[in-house]
Amino acid sequence: MTEIPYKIYLEENEMPRAWYNLRADMVNKPAPLLDPATGKPVTLEQLSAIFCSELAAQELNNTDAYIEIPQEVFEFYRMYRPSPLVRAYCLEEKLGTPAHIYYKFEGNNTSGSHKLNSAIAQAYAAKKQGLKGVTTETGAGQWGTALAMACSYLKLDCRVYMVKVSYEQKPFRREVMRTYGASVTPSPSETTEVGRKILAEHPGTGGSLGCAISEAVEAAVTSDGYRYVLGSVLNQVLLHQSIIGLETQAALQKYDIVPDIIIGCAGGGSNLGGLISPFMRDKIKGKADYRIIAVEPASCPSLTRGRYAYDFCDTGKVTPLAKMYTLGCDFIPFASHAGGLRYHGMSSILSQLYDDGLMEAVSVKQTDVFAAAVEFARVEGLLPAPESSHAIKIAIDEALKCKETGEAKNIVFGLTGTGYFDMYAYESFNNGTMTDYIPTDEELEAGFAALPKI
Amino acid sequence: MTEIPYKIYLEENEMPRAWYNLRADMVNKPAPLLDPATGKPVTLEQLSAIFCSELAAQELNNTDAYIEIPQEVFEFYRMYRPSPLVRAYCLEEKLGTPAHIYYKFEGNNTSGSHKLNSAIAQAYAAKKQGLKGVTTETGAGQWGTALAMACSYLKLDCRVYMVKVSYEQKPFRREVMRTYGASVTPSPSETTEVGRKILAEHPGTGGSLGCAISEAVEAAVTSDGYRYVLGSVLNQVLLHQSIIGLETQAALQKYDIVPDIIIGCAGGGSNLGGLISPFMRDKIKGKADYRIIAVEPASCPSLTRGRYAYDFCDTGKVTPLAKMYTLGCDFIPFASHAGGLRYHGMSSILSQLYDDGLMEAVSVKQTDVFAAAVEFARVEGLLPAPESSHAIKIAIDEALKCKETGEAKNIVFGLTGTGYFDMYAYESFNNGTMTDYIPTDEELEAGFAALPKI
């Protein structure tokens, strides 16, 4: 049997040339976006006023299984893809497990995460449409960084509204974006009507993602030649992120490896949705029976404790309604260190798959997550992002179960990015001052009570 | 002709299995280390009191051209090596140059730089000798991070003395080291005699690299089962870093690429010495005639404006004397943002090669370096470390000369690491507040006047 290398790389000619659109093969399609004013599905025309035309079309496309990756996007992918599928030999040895652990590492680019896969696709759509630029919001900053980088490459203007508290507490993230030429505005700001209104009502507020979304959308629709872009949750984003899963499957197939368990962290769902898409296709078609596990923070448990209902995608309630597992758009997640997982809802695609019983979900506490992150870092030589470490925690748990049973299962997980900009979090863990939070049933009920009545 | 991919990766079976020891092929050997008390060459026994035995032997080995990489070190290398040789297609296009630009990227590991190549080799030597642990100093923190990571992997104790001002100003670097299980002590400290002495004489001092070296050496020689390790300058370090050059040469040969110019940044010389070693071998043997360029900061110009003389390796004057291009061990380099290049001297091997006319050297201002770094980052998708960006600056300059002459030269440079922990520097550049400093002749003369009389 061929020895499996530490890192399985695809050759350039083995790289996927089309994204895979899981919706085409789903038996129960994800529910459509609804116009909150009419309760009717949003039209392509409505979406195209906010999003780039091509992306709006992708958002509504439930039929084409494969959508060709534009040549320009493929050229960009070639700069940092294919990403390696790493065999975690050292972690296996440390755990003393017979399991084989693999992780798809998406942190090898300056954005530091998988977000770049969609950022370049969205920026390219804007460029092709002849737009001047795009607007977006960012919280922790991974998406903003990725988008700034993609826009810089394509010479597009990039206007990022960054939650003010993050703008001040994460100056490094802000400077990476500025280095790539983006303008970064702390939100709420005086540059938009909604921003001025919020500032008048809440002087000195540190802002929120909901507010930043509202500002970014307003900035897009009131500026000539701009559209709004978003880094997760949307169908189009999961489509672009399918590159992760396609490469993972191709790499496994090179060595005849059949995964038993596939694990990913889940916030809005962009990483998990991308990673599992081709495996879920095989599962839906009855060709394979993988266990697929979404891992979410115990402090923001949209799948494990949320409701499957129509809700706004943002706290400011300016977006269409999406049917998803949600904690309610008024739910304010605990200020955990996994900023990328602090989202009240979950991608409609993943929500439907979960509701159909095709996927499991578990939630984990952040102190347990960081313990797993440190254990992983010490042997594997990678400092993982807090978000990614949710998947690490469950991968380790599953590997330890294999140790008990003696099973040599193949465990595959997504390692979405690096933790270089999360050292305050590691410091807090190292100092023993990190805390956990699990919302009470009463808190969750309050969130559900505020769900829109559809 | 085969198209050259964006990234040239070696297969695992193409990885070098031995380090290359350039000293064996140098016509004029580097001058030996001297005992400052006697003026005589230091013996293996003397060196072994401070360094691990195997490393002391490597330090003095001027005869063996190839030294096998221990299997355990090779296994560790496999976790993050081979590193890619990247064709900078996007930068070439941006510059409109006919030149072909390649960079060897050493930042794909948590230490974020090439330092890990020697850290694991040194930690392994300590482990093999049955030691409990090692001590070292760190300024900017790249070396300390790499050593902490290597020691964690081998379950060795790692005690890092970190210059106090860096300890306070770079909490993230400190936390990465702690995450890998190292103890990090701000220097000067109360834990050593020399530290207490300095604190008594200079209450409230922010420390210096010289002081941290003195503390780390004292901690090693006064603790049972410990030795001191160092991340640059030494012959053994250049030996370990030859892995960079060997991989680069193998990758170029796969596509029949003959470099015209090879460029590296130079502080103590570990990266440059490693990168150029096999190319310098071919040059010495008359098989090729590459231009080899060392790039140093204008604020710390040891090669371009220094003296070739015996000097202490540290400011505290506790080390043996090394013959090198030096600004004098009392020279305090300007607080530039390229902490890894703020060293008063240069590796004895590189100093001899430079003195023999086998290598060029240029110095560059930091604002020009950061302009090049930003230009590079925006098209190549990598945020380079300030140190690495010195090489980028000259690579761009050479590529622009090719644009004028129409020559399609092959330019190869070393990209030693990422700039994730240098965002204050980028912020200062982005804000237009970054300054330059070029020492006056008088300042340099003062440094030379303090050189030891040998």
Interface residues (C-beta under 8 A of the other chain):
Chain A: P5 Y6 Y9 E12 R78 M79 Y80 C90 N108 N109 T110 G112 L116 M149 S152 Y153 P171 F172 E175 V176 R178 T179 Y180 G181 V374 A377 R378 V379 E380 G381 L382 L383 T418 Y420 F421 M423 Y424 Y426 E427 N430
Chain B: P5 Y6 Y9 E12 R78 M79 Y80 C90 N108 N109 T110 G112 L116 M149 S152 Y153 P171 F172 E175 V176 R178 T179 Y180 G181 V374 A377 R378 V379 E380 G381 L382 L383 T418 Y420 F421 M423 Y424 Y426 E427 N430
